[in-house]
Amino acid sequence: MANLNGIQMDANVQESTGEFTVIPAGKYRACLVSDQLRDNSAGTGKILEVKIQIMEGQFAGEVLTDYINITNASPKAQAIGQGTLKRICNLCGVPYPPQDTAGLMGKPLGIDVKVEKFTSNTTGKELDSNKIRAYGPVPTQQTQPTTQQAAPVQNASGW
């Protein structure tokens, strides 16, 4: 039996059903809504976990999570992660390297989302999940994706 005495809990927290929505692949207008800097699983680096919310269309309000390596024992993983953060900063008009992430919150940017398969570690079933493939400028046109398939939007930069 777990002793929860003395642990602060929010009595107004929304009940979780354990389900999540998989949005169709495509380009979406989004913004960062929260983040957390934490140790990576090996304890050898830092990961910036960012929550990114879709701002428009049928999936407005859906939140995706991305994990960005800030420091890592692998120079390649670290360079990719820091390059991703630099891209986000440039899209949001925040000088790189930032002192903190406050200036990134709520600023619109584009995300290119893909759908990928994974095997559930609880049921063993193959499920779908979303992954942010790339960050780019805000899409100039937002199509209304359907639950079957999103219509990717191209802009002048072709990201």
C-alpha positions as CSV (number, residue, x, y, z in Angstrom):
1,M,0.0,0.0,0.0
2,A,1.4,3.4,-1.0
3,N,1.3,6.1,1.7
4,L,0.1,9.4,0.1
5,N,-0.1,11.3,3.4
6,G,1.6,14.7,3.1
7,I,1.8,14.7,-0.7
8,Q,0.2,17.9,-2.3
9,M,-2.5,16.9,-4.7
10,D,-4.8,19.1,-6.7
11,A,-8.4,18.2,-5.8
12,N,-9.6,19.9,-9.0
13,V,-7.4,17.8,-11.4
14,Q,-9.2,16.5,-14.4
15,E,-9.9,12.8,-14.3
16,S,-7.7,10.9,-16.8
17,T,-9.2,8.1,-19.0
18,G,-5.7,6.9,-20.1
19,E,-6.6,7.6,-23.7
20,F,-4.9,10.1,-26.1
21,T,-5.7,11.5,-29.5
22,V,-3.5,10.8,-32.5
23,I,-3.8,13.6,-34.9
24,P,-3.3,13.1,-38.7
25,A,0.1,13.7,-40.2
26,G,0.4,17.3,-41.5
27,K,1.5,20.8,-40.8
28,Y,-0.2,22.7,-38.0
29,R,-0.1,26.2,-36.4
30,A,1.0,25.6,-32.8
31,C,2.7,27.2,-29.8
32,L,4.7,26.1,-26.8
33,V,2.6,26.1,-23.7
34,S,4.9,24.5,-21.1
35,D,8.3,22.9,-20.6
36,Q,10.5,21.1,-18.1
37,L,14.3,20.6,-18.0
38,R,15.1,17.2,-16.6
39,D,17.9,14.6,-16.6
40,N,17.9,12.1,-19.5
41,S,17.3,8.5,-18.7
42,A,21.0,7.6,-18.4
43,G,21.6,10.6,-16.1
44,T,24.4,11.8,-18.5
45,G,22.6,14.9,-19.9
46,K,19.6,17.2,-19.9
47,I,16.4,17.0,-21.9
48,L,14.0,19.9,-22.5
49,E,10.5,18.4,-22.5
50,V,8.2,20.8,-24.4
51,K,4.4,20.7,-24.6
52,I,3.1,22.1,-27.9
53,Q,-0.5,23.0,-28.4
54,I,-2.3,23.0,-31.8
55,M,-3.9,26.4,-32.2
56,E,-6.4,26.0,-35.1
57,G,-8.6,23.6,-36.9
58,Q,-10.3,20.4,-35.9
59,F,-7.5,19.5,-33.5
60,A,-7.1,22.9,-31.8
61,G,-6.3,22.4,-28.2
62,E,-4.5,19.0,-28.7
63,V,-1.1,18.9,-27.0
64,L,1.9,17.1,-28.3
65,T,5.2,16.5,-26.4
66,D,8.7,16.8,-27.8
67,Y,11.9,15.9,-26.1
68,I,14.9,18.0,-27.0
69,N,18.5,17.0,-26.0
70,I,20.2,20.1,-24.5
71,T,23.3,18.3,-23.2
72,N,24.2,14.7,-24.1
73,A,27.1,12.3,-23.9
74,S,26.7,11.9,-27.7
75,P,28.0,15.1,-29.5
76,K,25.6,14.3,-32.4
77,A,22.5,14.0,-30.2
78,Q,23.5,17.2,-28.4
79,A,24.1,19.1,-31.7
80,I,20.7,17.9,-33.1
81,G,18.9,19.0,-29.9
82,Q,20.6,22.4,-29.6
83,G,20.0,22.9,-33.3
84,T,16.3,22.2,-32.8
85,L,16.1,24.7,-29.9
86,K,17.9,27.3,-32.0
87,R,15.3,26.7,-34.8
88,I,12.5,27.2,-32.3
89,C,14.2,30.4,-31.0
90,N,14.6,31.8,-34.5
91,L,11.0,31.1,-35.4
92,C,9.8,32.8,-32.2
93,G,12.1,35.8,-32.5
94,V,14.1,34.9,-29.4
95,P,17.9,35.3,-29.4
96,Y,19.8,32.1,-29.1
97,P,21.0,30.8,-26.7
98,P,18.1,31.9,-24.5
99,Q,18.6,32.5,-20.8
100,D,15.3,30.8,-20.2
101,T,12.3,29.6,-22.2
102,A,9.7,32.2,-21.1
103,G,10.1,34.1,-24.4
104,L,9.1,31.0,-26.4
105,M,5.8,30.4,-24.6
106,G,2.6,31.2,-26.6
107,K,4.4,32.4,-29.8
108,P,3.0,30.8,-33.0
109,L,5.2,28.5,-35.0
110,G,4.6,25.7,-37.5
111,I,5.0,22.0,-36.7
112,D,5.2,19.1,-39.1
113,V,3.6,16.1,-37.4
114,K,4.0,12.5,-38.4
115,V,2.2,9.3,-37.2
116,E,4.4,6.5,-36.1
117,K,3.8,3.0,-34.7
118,F,4.9,1.7,-31.3
119,T,4.2,-1.4,-29.2
120,S,2.4,-0.8,-25.9
121,N,4.5,-2.0,-23.0
122,T,1.3,-2.9,-21.1
123,T,-0.8,-4.6,-23.7
124,G,1.8,-5.6,-26.4
125,K,-0.5,-4.2,-29.1
126,E,0.8,-2.0,-31.9
127,L,-0.5,1.6,-31.5
128,D,-0.2,4.9,-33.3
129,S,1.5,7.9,-31.8
130,N,2.5,11.4,-33.0
131,K,6.0,12.8,-33.4
132,I,7.0,16.3,-34.4
133,R,9.1,15.8,-37.5
134,A,10.2,19.5,-37.9
135,Y,9.6,23.0,-36.8
136,G,9.0,25.8,-39.4
137,P,7.2,29.0,-40.1
138,V,3.5,29.2,-39.3
139,P,1.6,27.6,-42.2
140,T,0.0,30.2,-44.5
141,Q,-3.1,28.1,-44.9
142,Q,-4.5,25.7,-42.4
143,T,-6.6,23.0,-43.9
144,Q,-9.2,21.2,-41.9
145,P,-7.7,17.8,-41.5
146,T,-10.1,14.9,-41.1
147,T,-9.7,12.0,-38.7
148,Q,-8.7,9.8,-41.7
149,Q,-5.9,12.0,-43.2
150,A,-4.5,15.5,-42.8
151,A,-3.9,17.5,-45.9
152,P,-0.3,18.8,-45.6
153,V,0.1,22.5,-46.3
154,Q,3.1,23.7,-48.2
155,N,4.5,27.2,-47.8
156,A,7.1,29.1,-49.7
157,S,10.0,27.6,-47.7
158,G,8.9,24.1,-48.3
159,W,9.7,22.9,-44.8
